């Protein structure tokens, strides 16, 4: 966001589980992607 710019390196660290994103970033992703889509990443066997 304009208020809290995110560096691409920071996102890579989140994806590698080196650091955890703040809750406001997690909620923004859930809102954009839809909670169901995000939870499929955690348990893909449930969708089969």
matplotlib code that plots the C-alpha trace (Angstrom):
import matplotlib.pyplot as plt

x = [0.0, 1.0, 1.1, 3.3, 5.3, 6.6, 9.9, 9.9, 12.8, 10.5, 7.8, 10.4, 11.3, 7.7, 7.3, 10.4, 9.0, 12.1, 9.8, 6.1, 4.1, 2.0, -1.6, -2.7, -0.8, -2.4, -5.9, -5.3, -4.2, -7.2, -9.5, -8.0, -7.6, -10.5, -10.1, -11.1, -8.3, -5.7, -6.7, -6.4, -2.7, -2.5, -4.5, -4.7, -6.1, -9.3, -10.2, -9.6]
y = [0.0, 3.6, 3.8, 0.7, -0.1, -3.6, -4.5, -7.6, -9.0, -8.9, -10.9, -13.5, -13.8, -14.3, -17.1, -18.8, -18.6, -16.7, -14.0, -13.7, -10.9, -8.6, -9.4, -6.4, -7.9, -11.4, -9.9, -7.9, -11.1, -13.0, -10.3, -10.2, -13.9, -15.1, -17.1, -20.4, -20.1, -19.4, -22.3, -24.7, -24.0, -25.3, -28.5, -29.3, -32.9, -31.4, -30.0, -33.3]
z = [0.0, -0.2, 3.5, 4.0, 1.0, 0.8, -0.7, -3.0, -0.8, 2.2, 0.4, -0.6, 3.1, 4.0, 1.4, 2.6, 6.2, 7.3, 8.7, 9.3, 7.7, 9.8, 10.4, 8.2, 5.2, 5.8, 6.0, 2.8, 1.0, 2.3, 1.1, -2.4, -3.0, -1.0, 2.1, 0.4, -2.2, 0.4, 2.6, -0.4, -0.3, 3.2, 2.6, -1.1, -0.4, 0.9, -2.5, -4.4]

ax = plt.figure().add_subplot(projection="3d")
ax.plot(x, y, z, "-o")
ax.set_aspect("equal")
plt.show()
